[in-house]
Structure formats: C-alpha cells, structure tokens
Amino acid sequence: MHLYLATTDDPPLTVRTDLAVHLAGRHETHAVLLARTILMTMPSARIRLAHPQPAYEAYAAWSGAADQAAELFARARSGVVPEPEGQISGHLRLDAPVRPPIVETLPAKISPTRAPQLRVSIGGLLTIVTDMDAFASQLTLWTTAYRHAARRWDNLPDIEELAAGKVPTFEDAEAPVLTGAAA
C-alpha cells in the first residue's frame, strides 16, 4: 500500500462545480440556436443556455479576462490536460440566473498541473484553460453564444451596444419551457 504525501504546504484548491472542463490548445467549439436555447459544444462538454443572464455573464467574464490571459500565458508554450479529463463528457443546462462569474489565474508554480491556468466559473460550469490558444477558442465560443443569445432574447443588447455602454435587463426574461427531447 502506497500513501501519497503532499510535497507542498499549499492547501488544495476548493472547487464547487457541477461540471469542470480542462482545455489546452486550440480546440473545436460550436454554438447554435436550437429549440429556443443556445446549445454549445466543446471537448468533453455540452452546455445549453436557456436564460439570457448566464449568456451575458459568461460573455462578460471571458471578454473581461483577455488582459489577464495575455499576461498569464505570455511566456507559456502549450498547456496540459491531465488524464483522463480529455475523455470525460458531461452536459450542463443554465436555465436560471447565476451568481456573478469568478475568474481566477494560477501561475505555473501553484497550479496542480504545473502549467499556468485561467479558470472561469459560471453557474455550475468551471472551465480551465492552460494556454492562449485554449483561451482564444473559449472566447470565440462565448462570443458566438452571446451573439445568438442577443438575437434570441430582446433584453440583451448586441455586442456593439454593450461596447457603447448599454446594460442588459433581466427582470422580464423568461426561460423557455422545453419538453423531453429538446431539454
């Protein structure tokens, strides 16, 4: 019997999430408007946005993290994805307002994988990217998803209006009611 002994005094990170996705390098993503919701796919995960507020919060978090990502990954080559994370698959539905997202950076020296990490947590989804290519793929995904959401829900301004300072409202937004196959 072998016991694992920690080789650091750093406490382990606490993660509170329903689905964690760990990504490295450029990866394929898709966001489509489907059954009055936005269906997003990325390696290891499918996310369905069925309320406008998580779409806005996620877009704001990812676009707001661009400077942090550029600084964090400035000297990093390509990140790593620990096994077996690249093989696990999960589905998450965001159909109600969520708390404001949490964006964290971990330099390589304190990262569990010893690669720098940018972590974005929204609702029950934690997305971890370990290099600039992975960040760019996620930023593109969430931007596309937000563009679909702004077409779907009238209370979301388009990206250009957001840049001009328009703020979305959420008190009148209703999530769609879906039946079995569409959910």
C-alpha positions in Angstrom: 0.0 0.0 0.0 1.4 3.4 -1.0 0.3 6.6 0.6 0.5 9.9 -1.2 2.4 12.5 0.8 2.0 16.1 -0.2 5.2 17.8 -1.3 3.9 21.3 -0.7 2.4 23.3 2.1 -0.1 25.0 -0.3 -3.6 23.9 0.6 -5.6 22.1 -2.2 -7.9 24.3 -4.3 -11.6 24.1 -3.4 -13.8 23.6 -6.5 -17.5 24.0 -6.3 -19.0 23.0 -9.6 -21.3 20.5 -11.4 -19.0 20.2 -14.5 -15.3 21.0 -14.8 -13.7 21.2 -18.2 -9.9 21.4 -18.6 -8.7 22.6 -22.0 -5.3 23.0 -23.7 -4.6 24.3 -27.2 -6.9 25.3 -30.0 -10.0 23.2 -29.9 -13.2 22.8 -31.8 -16.3 24.6 -30.4 -19.8 25.2 -31.7 -22.7 27.4 -30.6 -26.1 27.2 -32.3 -29.5 28.5 -31.6 -31.6 25.3 -31.1 -35.1 24.9 -29.7 -35.2 28.5 -28.4 -31.9 27.9 -26.5 -28.3 28.1 -27.3 -26.5 24.8 -27.5 -22.8 24.9 -27.1 -20.3 22.1 -27.6 -16.6 21.9 -26.7 -14.3 19.0 -25.9 -15.8 17.0 -23.1 -18.9 19.1 -22.6 -22.3 20.3 -23.9 -23.8 23.4 -22.4 -27.3 24.6 -23.0 -28.1 28.3 -22.3 -31.8 28.6 -21.6 -31.8 32.0 -19.9 -30.2 35.3 -21.1 -28.4 36.2 -17.8 -25.8 33.3 -17.9 -25.1 34.1 -21.5 -24.4 37.8 -20.6 -22.3 36.9 -17.5 -20.2 34.3 -19.4 -19.5 36.7 -22.3 -18.6 39.5 -19.9 -16.3 37.2 -17.9 -14.4 35.7 -20.9 -14.1 39.1 -22.7 -13.0 40.8 -19.5 -10.3 38.1 -18.9 -8.4 38.8 -22.1 -5.8 41.0 -20.4 -5.3 38.5 -17.6 -4.9 35.7 -20.1 -2.4 37.6 -22.2 -0.3 38.3 -19.1 -0.6 34.8 -17.7 0.2 33.0 -20.9 2.8 35.5 -22.2 5.7 33.1 -21.7 3.8 29.8 -21.7 4.0 27.5 -24.7 1.2 24.9 -24.7 -0.8 23.8 -21.7 -1.6 20.3 -20.5 -4.7 18.4 -19.8 -4.4 15.8 -17.1 -5.7 12.3 -17.9 -8.5 11.3 -18.1 -10.1 14.7 -18.3 -9.9 14.9 -22.1 -12.1 11.8 -22.3 -14.9 12.6 -19.8 -18.1 14.0 -21.2 -20.8 16.0 -19.4 -23.8 18.2 -20.0 -25.0 21.2 -18.2 -28.1 23.4 -18.5 -28.0 27.0 -17.4 -31.7 27.9 -17.3 -31.9 30.5 -14.5 -29.9 33.5 -13.3 -26.4 32.6 -11.9 -24.1 34.4 -9.5 -21.5 36.6 -11.0 -18.7 34.6 -12.6 -15.4 34.1 -10.8 -12.2 34.5 -12.9 -9.0 33.2 -11.3 -5.5 32.8 -12.6 -3.0 30.3 -11.3 0.7 30.7 -12.2 2.5 27.5 -13.0 4.3 27.3 -9.6 1.0 26.9 -7.7 -1.1 25.1 -10.4 -1.9 21.4 -9.8 -0.7 20.6 -13.3 2.4 22.9 -13.1 1.1 24.8 -16.1 -0.5 28.2 -15.8 -4.3 28.2 -15.6 -7.1 30.7 -16.2 -10.3 29.5 -14.6 -13.7 30.8 -15.3 -16.6 29.6 -13.1 -20.2 30.4 -14.1 -23.2 28.7 -12.6 -22.2 25.0 -12.3 -19.5 25.2 -15.0 -15.8 25.6 -14.3 -13.7 26.0 -17.5 -9.9 25.8 -17.1 -7.7 26.8 -19.9 -3.9 26.3 -19.8 -2.7 28.4 -22.8 -3.6 31.3 -25.0 -4.9 29.1 -27.8 -7.4 27.5 -25.5 -8.4 30.9 -24.2 -8.9 32.2 -27.7 -11.1 29.2 -28.5 -13.3 29.7 -25.5 -13.5 33.5 -26.1 -14.7 32.8 -29.6 -17.3 30.2 -28.3 -18.8 32.5 -25.7 -18.8 35.5 -28.1 -20.7 33.4 -30.7 -23.1 32.1 -28.0 -23.8 35.7 -26.8 -24.5 36.9 -30.3 -27.1 34.1 -30.6 -28.5 35.0 -27.2 -28.8 38.6 -28.2 -30.9 37.6 -31.2 -33.0 35.2 -29.1 -33.7 37.5 -26.1 -34.8 41.1 -26.7 -33.4 42.3 -23.4 -29.8 41.6 -24.4 -28.1 44.3 -26.3 -25.8 43.2 -29.1 -22.1 43.3 -28.6 -21.6 46.7 -30.3 -24.3 48.2 -27.9 -22.5 46.6 -24.9 -19.3 48.2 -26.0 -21.1 51.6 -26.2 -22.2 51.1 -22.6 -25.8 49.7 -22.9 -26.6 47.4 -20.0 -29.0 44.4 -20.2 -32.1 44.0 -18.1 -33.2 40.6 -16.8 -36.4 41.2 -14.7 -38.7 40.4 -17.7 -36.8 37.5 -19.1 -38.3 34.1 -19.1 -36.6 30.8 -19.7 -38.3 28.6 -22.4 -40.2 25.6 -21.3 -38.9 22.6 -23.1 -40.3 19.1 -23.5 -38.3 15.9 -23.2 -36.3 15.7 -26.4 -35.4 19.4 -26.6 -34.3 19.5 -23.0 
